[in-house]
Amino acid sequence: MFNARRVAPVLFVVLIGVLLVRLPVAAANRASVYTWYEPLIDVERLVTRDFVTDPDREAMLQGAITGLLQSLNDPYTEFIPARDVAEFDKQTRGAFVGIGAEVRMEDGWLKIISPLEDSPAYKAGIMADDRITAVDGESTFGLSIFDCIAKLTGEPNTPVVVTVERDGETFDVEIIRARIVTQTVRGVHRIDDRWDFWLAPEEGIAYLRISQFTTSTAADVERVVRELLAGGMRGLILDVRFNPGGMLNSAIEIADLFLSEGVIVSTQGRAHSPQRFTARSRGTLPDFPIVVLANRQSASASEIVAGALSDNGRAIVLGERTFGKGSVQNVVPLPSGAGQLKITEQHYYLPSGRSLHRSDDDAAWGVDPTPGFYLPMTDEEARKMLTIRREEEIIRQRNGEADEEHRWTDPEWVLARLQDAQLTGAVAALRDKAAHNEWRPVSEAVAAADAISSDEMRRTEQARERLLREVARVDRRLDALRTTGAREQPPTDLLPEDLDLTGGVLNVVDAQGNTIATLRITGPGIERWLMDAPLQRDDAQQE
């Protein structure tokens, strides 16, 4: 029979014993925390009291937090002050309230790069290349881009009047602000403010590019792909090049659209239990060939999608090894209200178990192209391709006029216009898959890992060479100062300023006048490289 009178004293003694054990431990832990803060408090007190000028205590606090986080040697862990939280949320979530336009400062004025699709700016008639000379009667001349954006954004359903200068005319346009959701799913080119996703319509080849992973990206991808399937799509090029990543859930949802089973990604971290995210059969899209385009700027969520589809045999990856940003950040609001902490808590792992994250002592990271589909692009090729791409992203109002100049239904013309070797390779791969029911390599039969390592070594050696040249240049300046004891004179310009010699040639001639080599200039900034060499202008020769 249960005897409560006897048990109660025993339980009381046990509880007292537990408390007597835990209280000293808790007190010791608290004392340890206080001890950690003591030097910081001492320094702050002495600086505030004795520093020669009145210190900025807010800047001191920011500096202390920044220094603490920098000691982690992790560029992705950062403190977001309260004043920057709204802008941070806008970038990560892809939503804000404003007029909906891409802008930049040009010649001191605010200029429209392009209105966003279906945005208040587009509906009000704002066009690419419009100069905005005033917002609500206040001139934009001399303002910073951030000041101009602050004037254009605001509360939903509130008006803002912009003064537009276009083709020599100046007029006011009233725009009603609205919630803008950044469109992260893009196609081959625009038809007015809509994207056309068909690359080779008669062959059923479509193209879809994801610029960032936000809360709306997965739903947009599913909507577009289902529309393409209804239109007869038989093969898809999924482009995640130059995509910095975004939200983990968005990447998982997109991979799940194409996978009926299998691991998508797993995560591990010191303070978290390992977690695996797997695909579900419900809602999976029909099976069709997919080529994922990826490059060195494909990071984080981009790598999750590319790796999941590749490791599960659902798609091939064409292009280059990805960036290697395999860390999971969590955004934690600070209880004090001082801001938010974006902190790295876990690392990503591919279905194969390979870590996505790149460290200085790693020889492999990220997602590699499928063997036989390693197709790198030079920096110059990438610049040219991006220049053309940006031109096609601009929304231009044609007012019903036909575009006679362009032949977007002709895939060969499209590929020639876009000048994108990786995209051309993806089309070739899909055509071979359709003709032979197998993926045929589009690049030389070289082991991808060896080629990737060689290219990475070359880029690293080039970076090292640039650093050594900078050290040598500083050494020369120091030698000159030690020799003369005078202030170093600024170097004479070797070439006129702002001169772009891309496409020109550089002749190397010996002392006897013999041409030793002719070097083609493949990019801007040639003077910066020549300044590090033992050269001087021969003005007499130029005369």
C-alpha positions as CSV (number, residue, x, y, z in Angstrom):
1,M,0.0,0.0,0.0
2,F,1.3,3.5,-0.9
3,N,2.5,5.5,2.2
4,A,2.4,9.2,1.3
5,R,3.7,10.3,4.7
6,R,6.9,8.3,4.4
7,V,7.6,9.2,0.7
8,A,7.1,13.0,1.0
9,P,10.1,13.6,3.3
10,V,12.2,11.4,1.1
11,L,11.2,13.4,-2.0
12,F,11.8,16.7,-0.2
13,V,15.4,15.6,0.7
14,V,16.0,14.5,-2.9
15,L,14.8,17.8,-4.3
16,I,16.9,19.7,-1.8
17,G,19.9,17.6,-2.9
18,V,19.3,18.3,-6.6
19,L,19.0,22.0,-5.9
20,L,22.2,22.0,-3.8
21,V,24.0,20.4,-6.7
22,R,22.5,22.5,-9.5
23,L,22.7,25.9,-7.9
24,P,26.5,26.0,-7.6
25,V,26.8,24.8,-11.2
26,A,24.4,27.5,-12.4
27,A,26.1,30.1,-10.4
28,A,29.5,29.0,-11.8
29,N,28.2,29.2,-15.3
30,R,26.8,32.7,-14.7
31,A,30.0,33.8,-13.1
32,S,31.9,32.5,-16.2
33,V,29.6,34.6,-18.5
34,Y,30.2,37.7,-16.4
35,T,33.9,37.1,-16.4
36,W,33.9,36.9,-20.2
37,Y,32.2,40.4,-20.4
38,E,34.4,42.1,-17.7
39,P,37.3,43.1,-20.0
40,L,34.8,44.5,-22.6
41,I,33.0,46.5,-19.9
42,D,36.3,47.8,-18.5
43,V,37.4,49.0,-21.9
44,E,34.1,50.7,-22.7
45,R,34.1,52.4,-19.3
46,L,37.7,53.7,-19.7
47,V,37.1,54.9,-23.3
48,T,33.9,56.6,-22.4
49,R,35.5,58.4,-19.5
50,D,39.0,59.2,-20.7
51,F,39.3,59.2,-24.5
52,V,40.6,62.4,-25.9
53,T,37.4,63.2,-27.8
54,D,33.8,62.3,-27.1
55,P,33.4,58.7,-28.5
56,D,30.4,57.6,-30.5
57,R,29.0,54.9,-28.3
58,E,26.7,53.5,-31.0
59,A,29.7,53.1,-33.3
60,M,31.6,51.4,-30.5
61,L,28.8,48.9,-30.0
62,Q,28.6,48.2,-33.7
63,G,32.4,47.7,-33.8
64,A,32.4,45.3,-30.9
65,I,29.7,43.2,-32.4
66,T,31.4,43.2,-35.8
67,G,34.7,42.2,-34.2
68,L,33.1,39.4,-32.3
69,L,31.5,38.0,-35.5
70,Q,34.7,38.4,-37.6
71,S,36.5,36.1,-35.2
72,L,34.3,33.3,-36.4
73,N,36.0,33.5,-39.9
74,D,32.5,33.1,-41.5
75,P,31.5,35.8,-44.0
76,Y,27.9,34.7,-43.8
77,T,27.3,35.3,-40.1
78,E,26.4,39.0,-39.8
79,F,24.6,41.5,-37.6
80,I,21.8,43.5,-39.2
81,P,21.1,46.7,-37.3
82,A,17.4,47.6,-36.8
83,R,17.7,50.4,-39.4
84,D,18.7,47.9,-42.1
85,V,16.2,45.1,-41.2
86,A,13.5,46.3,-43.7
87,E,16.0,46.4,-46.6
88,F,17.4,43.0,-45.6
89,D,13.9,41.5,-45.5
90,K,13.1,43.0,-48.9
91,Q,16.2,41.3,-50.5
92,T,15.6,37.9,-48.9
93,R,11.9,37.7,-49.3
94,G,11.7,39.4,-52.7
95,A,8.8,41.7,-51.7
96,F,8.5,45.4,-50.9
97,V,6.0,48.3,-51.4
98,G,6.8,50.8,-54.1
99,I,6.3,51.6,-57.8
100,G,8.1,48.5,-59.2
101,A,11.1,49.6,-61.3
102,E,14.8,48.9,-61.6
103,V,16.7,52.2,-61.2
104,R,20.2,53.7,-61.2
105,M,21.9,57.1,-61.0
106,E,23.2,58.5,-64.2
107,D,24.8,61.9,-64.7
108,G,23.4,62.9,-61.2
109,W,19.8,62.0,-62.1
110,L,17.6,59.0,-61.3
111,K,17.1,56.8,-64.4
112,I,14.8,53.9,-65.1
113,I,16.5,50.8,-66.2
114,S,13.3,49.0,-66.6
115,P,9.8,48.9,-65.1
116,L,9.0,45.5,-63.5
117,E,6.4,43.3,-65.1
118,D,2.8,44.0,-64.1
119,S,4.0,46.8,-61.7
120,P,2.4,50.2,-60.9
121,A,5.2,51.9,-62.8
122,Y,4.6,49.8,-65.9
123,K,0.8,50.3,-65.8
124,A,1.4,54.1,-65.4
125,G,3.4,54.2,-68.6
126,I,6.9,54.5,-67.2
127,M,9.4,53.3,-69.7
128,A,13.0,52.1,-69.9
129,D,15.5,55.0,-70.1
130,D,13.1,57.5,-68.6
131,R,14.9,60.2,-66.5
132,I,13.1,60.9,-63.2
133,T,14.0,64.5,-62.4
134,A,11.8,64.9,-59.3
135,V,9.7,62.8,-56.8
136,D,6.8,64.7,-55.3
137,G,8.3,67.9,-56.5
138,E,11.7,67.4,-55.0
139,S,14.6,67.2,-57.4
140,T,16.5,63.9,-57.6
141,F,19.7,65.6,-58.9
142,G,22.6,64.9,-56.6
143,L,20.7,62.5,-54.3
144,S,22.0,59.1,-53.5
145,I,20.3,56.0,-55.0
146,F,19.1,55.1,-51.5
147,D,17.5,58.5,-50.9
148,C,15.6,58.2,-54.2
149,I,14.4,54.7,-53.4
150,A,13.3,55.9,-50.0
151,K,11.1,58.5,-51.7
152,L,9.6,56.0,-54.1
153,T,8.7,53.4,-51.5
154,G,6.1,53.8,-48.9
155,E,2.7,52.4,-47.8
156,P,0.4,50.5,-50.1
157,N,-2.3,52.4,-52.0
158,T,-0.6,55.8,-51.5
159,P,0.2,58.1,-54.5
160,V,3.6,59.3,-55.5
161,V,4.2,61.8,-58.3
162,V,7.3,61.4,-60.5
163,T,8.5,64.0,-63.0
164,V,9.6,62.3,-66.2
165,E,11.9,63.6,-68.8
166,R,11.6,61.6,-72.1
167,D,12.6,62.6,-75.6
168,G,13.0,66.3,-74.7
169,E,9.6,66.5,-73.0
170,T,8.9,66.8,-69.2
171,F,5.7,65.7,-67.6
172,D,4.3,64.4,-64.3
173,V,3.0,60.9,-63.7
174,E,1.1,59.8,-60.6
175,I,1.8,56.2,-59.5
176,I,-0.1,54.4,-56.8
177,R,2.3,52.4,-54.7
178,A,1.6,48.6,-54.3
179,R,3.2,45.5,-52.8
180,I,5.8,44.4,-55.3
181,V,6.9,40.8,-55.5
182,T,10.2,40.5,-57.4
183,Q,9.8,38.1,-60.3
184,T,12.6,35.5,-60.0
185,V,11.5,33.2,-62.8
186,R,12.5,34.4,-66.3
187,G,12.6,33.2,-69.8
188,V,14.4,33.7,-73.2
189,H,13.1,37.2,-73.9
190,R,10.2,39.5,-73.1
191,I,7.1,40.1,-75.1
192,D,6.0,43.5,-73.7
193,D,6.1,42.8,-69.9
194,R,5.7,39.0,-70.1
195,W,8.4,36.4,-70.5
196,D,8.6,34.0,-73.5
197,F,10.0,30.6,-72.3
198,W,10.2,28.9,-75.6
199,L,13.7,28.4,-77.0
200,A,12.9,26.0,-79.8
201,P,9.1,25.8,-80.0
202,E,8.8,23.2,-82.8
203,E,11.2,20.9,-81.0
204,G,9.4,21.4,-77.6
205,I,12.5,22.9,-75.9
206,A,11.9,25.5,-73.3
207,Y,14.2,27.6,-71.1
208,L,13.5,28.8,-67.5
209,R,16.0,30.8,-65.4
210,I,15.8,31.3,-61.7
211,S,17.5,34.5,-60.6
212,Q,17.0,34.0,-56.8
213,F,15.0,31.7,-54.4
214,T,12.3,33.6,-52.6
215,T,9.0,32.7,-51.0
216,S,7.2,32.9,-54.4
217,T,9.7,31.2,-56.6
218,A,8.6,27.5,-56.2
219,A,4.9,28.4,-57.1
220,D,6.0,30.4,-60.1
221,V,8.3,27.6,-61.4
222,E,5.4,25.1,-61.0
223,R,2.9,27.4,-62.8
224,V,5.3,28.1,-65.7
225,V,6.4,24.4,-66.2
226,R,2.8,23.2,-66.1
227,E,1.8,25.8,-68.8
228,L,4.8,24.7,-70.9
229,L,3.8,21.0,-70.6
230,A,0.3,21.9,-71.7
231,G,1.9,23.7,-74.7
232,G,3.9,20.6,-75.7
233,M,7.2,20.9,-73.9
234,R,9.5,17.9,-74.3
235,G,12.7,19.1,-72.8
236,L,13.6,21.9,-70.3
237,I,16.8,23.9,-69.7
238,L,16.8,25.0,-66.0
239,D,19.3,27.9,-65.6
240,V,20.7,28.7,-62.1
241,R,23.9,30.4,-63.3
242,F,24.8,33.6,-61.4
243,N,22.1,32.7,-58.8
244,P,23.4,33.5,-55.3
245,G,20.8,31.3,-53.6
246,G,18.1,32.3,-51.2
247,M,15.6,30.4,-49.1
248,L,16.2,26.8,-48.2
249,N,12.5,25.9,-48.3
250,S,12.1,27.3,-51.8
251,A,15.0,25.1,-53.1
252,I,13.5,22.0,-51.5
253,E,10.1,22.7,-52.9
254,I,11.5,23.2,-56.5
255,A,13.6,20.0,-56.3
256,D,10.5,18.2,-55.0
257,L,8.5,19.2,-58.1
258,F,10.8,17.2,-60.3
259,L,11.5,14.2,-57.9
260,S,9.0,11.6,-56.7
261,E,11.4,10.1,-54.2
262,G,14.9,10.2,-52.8
263,V,16.9,12.6,-50.6
264,I,17.0,16.2,-51.7
265,V,19.5,17.5,-49.1
266,S,20.6,16.9,-45.6
267,T,21.9,19.3,-42.9
268,Q,24.2,18.9,-39.9
269,G,25.3,21.4,-37.3
270,R,26.7,21.4,-33.7
271,A,23.6,22.6,-32.1
272,H,21.1,20.8,-34.3
273,S,20.2,17.1,-34.9
274,P,21.0,15.9,-38.4
275,Q,18.0,16.4,-40.7
276,R,17.2,14.9,-44.1
277,F,14.7,16.4,-46.6
278,T,13.2,13.8,-49.0
279,A,11.0,14.1,-52.1
280,R,7.3,13.2,-52.1
281,S,5.4,11.6,-55.0
282,R,2.4,13.9,-54.5
283,G,2.5,16.8,-56.9
284,T,5.5,15.6,-58.9
285,L,5.7,16.8,-62.4
286,P,5.7,14.4,-65.4
287,D,9.1,13.0,-66.4
288,F,10.9,14.8,-69.2
289,P,14.6,15.5,-70.0
290,I,16.2,18.4,-68.0
291,V,19.5,20.1,-68.4
292,V,20.6,22.2,-65.4
293,L,22.9,25.1,-66.3
294,A,25.3,26.0,-63.4
295,N,28.5,27.9,-63.1
296,R,31.0,29.3,-60.5
297,Q,28.4,31.9,-59.4
298,S,25.7,29.3,-58.6
299,A,25.5,29.2,-54.9
300,S,23.6,27.9,-51.9
301,A,20.0,27.1,-52.9
302,S,21.1,26.9,-56.5
303,E,23.5,24.1,-55.6
304,I,20.8,22.2,-53.6
305,V,18.5,22.1,-56.7
306,A,21.4,21.2,-59.1
307,G,22.8,18.6,-56.7
308,A,19.5,17.0,-55.9
309,L,18.4,16.6,-59.5
310,S,21.9,15.3,-60.6
311,D,22.5,12.9,-57.7
312,N,19.0,11.4,-58.1
313,G,19.5,10.9,-61.9
314,R,16.7,13.3,-62.8
315,A,18.8,15.8,-64.8
316,I,22.3,16.4,-66.1
317,V,24.3,19.4,-65.0
318,L,26.1,21.3,-67.8
319,G,28.6,24.1,-67.2
320,E,31.1,24.5,-64.4
321,R,31.6,23.5,-60.8
322,T,29.4,25.6,-58.5
323,F,30.5,28.2,-55.9
324,G,30.5,26.0,-52.8
325,K,28.3,28.0,-50.4
326,G,26.9,25.1,-48.4
327,S,26.0,26.8,-45.1
328,V,22.6,27.2,-43.5
329,Q,21.8,30.6,-42.0
330,N,19.1,31.4,-39.5
331,V,17.9,34.9,-38.9
332,V,17.2,35.5,-35.2
333,P,15.6,38.8,-34.0
334,L,17.5,40.1,-31.0
335,P,15.4,40.3,-27.8
336,S,16.7,43.8,-27.2
337,G,15.2,45.0,-30.5
338,A,18.6,46.2,-31.7
339,G,18.4,44.2,-34.9
340,Q,18.8,40.7,-36.2
341,L,21.6,38.1,-36.2
342,K,22.1,36.1,-39.4
343,I,24.0,33.1,-38.0
344,T,25.4,30.0,-39.7
345,E,24.0,27.0,-37.9
346,Q,24.4,24.1,-40.2
347,H,26.1,22.8,-43.4
348,Y,24.4,21.3,-46.4
349,Y,25.2,17.8,-47.8
350,L,24.2,16.4,-51.2
351,P,22.2,13.1,-51.5
352,S,25.6,11.4,-52.2
353,G,26.9,12.6,-48.8
354,R,29.3,15.2,-50.4
355,S,29.5,18.5,-48.5
356,L,28.6,21.5,-50.6
357,H,30.6,23.9,-48.5
358,R,34.0,25.1,-49.7
359,S,36.9,25.5,-47.3
360,D,40.4,26.6,-48.0
361,D,41.8,23.1,-47.5
362,D,39.2,21.4,-49.6
363,A,40.0,20.0,-53.1
364,A,36.3,19.3,-53.9
365,W,33.2,21.3,-53.1
366,G,29.8,22.3,-54.6
367,V,28.2,20.4,-57.5
368,D,30.3,19.2,-60.5
369,P,28.9,19.1,-64.0
370,T,27.9,15.6,-65.3
371,P,31.0,13.9,-66.8
372,G,31.2,14.9,-70.5
373,F,29.3,18.1,-69.8
374,Y,32.0,20.3,-68.3
375,L,31.7,23.4,-70.5
376,P,33.5,26.5,-69.0
377,M,33.2,30.0,-70.3
378,T,36.0,32.7,-70.2
379,D,35.3,35.9,-68.3
380,E,35.1,37.8,-71.6
381,E,32.5,35.3,-72.9
382,A,30.5,35.6,-69.7
383,R,30.6,39.4,-69.8
384,K,29.3,39.4,-73.4
385,M,26.6,37.0,-72.6
386,L,25.4,38.9,-69.6
387,T,25.4,42.2,-71.5
388,I,23.0,40.7,-74.1
389,R,20.9,39.1,-71.4
390,R,20.4,42.4,-69.5
391,E,19.3,44.0,-72.8
392,E,16.6,41.3,-73.1
393,E,15.4,41.8,-69.6
394,I,14.4,45.4,-70.2
395,I,10.7,45.9,-70.6
396,R,9.9,48.0,-73.7
397,Q,6.4,49.1,-74.5
398,R,5.7,48.4,-78.2
399,N,2.1,49.5,-78.2
400,G,1.1,46.6,-80.4
401,E,3.8,47.1,-83.0
402,A,5.4,43.9,-84.4
403,D,9.0,43.2,-83.7
404,E,10.2,42.8,-87.3
405,E,13.9,42.9,-86.4
406,H,14.0,39.8,-84.3
407,R,13.2,36.1,-85.2
408,W,12.5,34.6,-81.8
409,T,10.8,31.5,-83.2
410,D,14.1,30.5,-85.0
411,P,16.3,28.7,-82.5
412,E,19.5,29.1,-84.5
413,W,19.0,32.8,-84.7
414,V,18.2,33.0,-81.0
415,L,21.4,31.0,-80.0
416,A,23.5,33.2,-82.4
417,R,22.0,36.4,-80.9
418,L,22.4,35.3,-77.2
419,Q,26.1,34.3,-77.7
420,D,25.9,31.8,-74.8
421,A,28.1,28.7,-75.4
422,Q,26.6,26.8,-72.4
423,L,23.1,27.4,-73.5
424,T,24.0,26.2,-77.0
425,G,25.5,23.1,-75.5
426,A,22.3,22.4,-73.5
427,V,20.2,22.6,-76.7
428,A,22.6,20.2,-78.4
429,A,22.3,17.8,-75.4
430,L,18.5,17.9,-75.5
431,R,18.5,17.3,-79.3
432,D,20.7,14.3,-78.9
433,K,18.6,13.0,-76.1
434,A,15.5,13.3,-78.3
435,A,17.1,11.7,-81.3
436,H,19.0,8.8,-79.6
437,N,17.3,8.5,-76.2
438,E,20.7,9.0,-74.4
439,W,22.8,11.9,-73.1
440,R,25.8,12.3,-75.5
441,P,28.8,14.4,-74.2
442,V,29.1,17.9,-75.6
443,S,32.6,18.5,-74.4
444,E,35.9,16.6,-74.9
445,A,36.3,13.3,-73.2
446,V,38.3,14.6,-70.4
447,A,37.8,13.7,-66.7
448,A,35.7,16.5,-65.3
449,A,37.4,16.4,-62.0
450,D,40.9,16.9,-63.5
451,A,39.7,19.7,-65.8
452,I,37.9,21.5,-63.0
453,S,40.9,21.2,-60.7
454,S,43.2,22.5,-63.4
455,D,41.0,25.5,-64.1
456,E,40.7,26.3,-60.4
457,M,44.4,26.0,-59.9
458,R,44.9,28.4,-62.8
459,R,42.5,31.0,-61.3
460,T,44.2,30.6,-57.9
461,E,47.6,31.1,-59.4
462,Q,46.4,34.2,-61.3
463,A,45.1,35.6,-58.0
464,R,48.4,34.9,-56.3
465,E,50.3,36.5,-59.2
466,R,48.2,39.7,-58.9
467,L,49.0,39.8,-55.1
468,L,52.7,39.3,-55.8
469,R,52.6,42.1,-58.4
470,E,51.0,44.4,-55.8
471,V,53.6,43.5,-53.3
472,A,56.4,44.2,-55.8
473,R,54.8,47.6,-56.7
474,V,54.7,48.6,-53.0
475,D,58.3,47.4,-52.6
476,R,59.4,49.7,-55.5
477,R,57.7,52.7,-53.9
478,L,59.4,52.0,-50.6
479,D,62.8,51.7,-52.3
480,A,62.3,55.0,-54.1
481,L,61.3,56.7,-50.8
482,R,64.4,55.2,-49.0
483,T,66.7,56.3,-51.8
484,T,65.5,59.9,-52.3
485,G,64.0,60.6,-48.9
486,A,61.4,62.6,-50.7
487,R,57.7,62.2,-51.3
488,E,57.0,59.8,-54.1
489,Q,55.7,61.5,-57.3
490,P,52.5,60.1,-58.7
491,P,53.2,57.9,-61.7
492,T,52.6,59.3,-65.2
493,D,49.6,57.8,-67.0
494,L,50.6,55.2,-69.6
495,L,47.4,55.6,-71.4
496,P,44.5,58.1,-71.6
497,E,41.9,57.7,-68.9
498,D,38.7,55.8,-69.6
499,L,40.1,54.3,-72.8
500,D,38.7,50.8,-73.5
501,L,41.1,49.0,-75.8
502,T,39.2,45.7,-75.8
503,G,39.7,44.0,-79.2
504,G,42.9,45.9,-79.9
505,V,46.5,44.5,-79.9
506,L,49.6,45.1,-78.0
507,N,52.9,44.8,-79.9
508,V,56.1,43.8,-78.0
509,V,59.2,45.1,-79.8
510,D,62.8,44.4,-78.8
511,A,65.6,47.1,-78.7
512,Q,66.4,46.4,-82.3
513,G,62.9,47.1,-83.5
514,N,61.9,43.4,-84.1
515,T,58.3,42.5,-83.2
516,I,58.6,39.7,-80.7
517,A,54.9,39.1,-80.0
518,T,51.5,40.5,-80.8
519,L,49.1,40.2,-77.9
520,R,45.3,40.6,-78.3
521,I,43.6,42.7,-75.6
522,T,40.6,40.7,-74.4
523,G,39.2,43.0,-71.7
524,P,39.3,46.5,-70.2
525,G,41.8,47.7,-67.6
526,I,45.0,47.1,-69.6
527,E,46.7,50.1,-68.0
528,R,46.3,48.6,-64.5
529,W,48.3,45.6,-65.6
530,L,50.9,47.7,-67.4
531,M,51.5,49.9,-64.4
532,D,53.0,46.9,-62.5
533,A,55.5,46.3,-65.2
534,P,58.9,48.1,-65.6
535,L,57.6,50.5,-68.3
536,Q,57.6,54.2,-69.1
537,R,56.0,56.2,-71.9
538,D,58.2,57.0,-74.9
539,D,56.7,60.3,-75.9
540,A,59.4,61.0,-78.4
541,Q,58.6,57.7,-80.2
542,Q,54.9,58.8,-80.4
543,E,55.8,62.1,-82.0
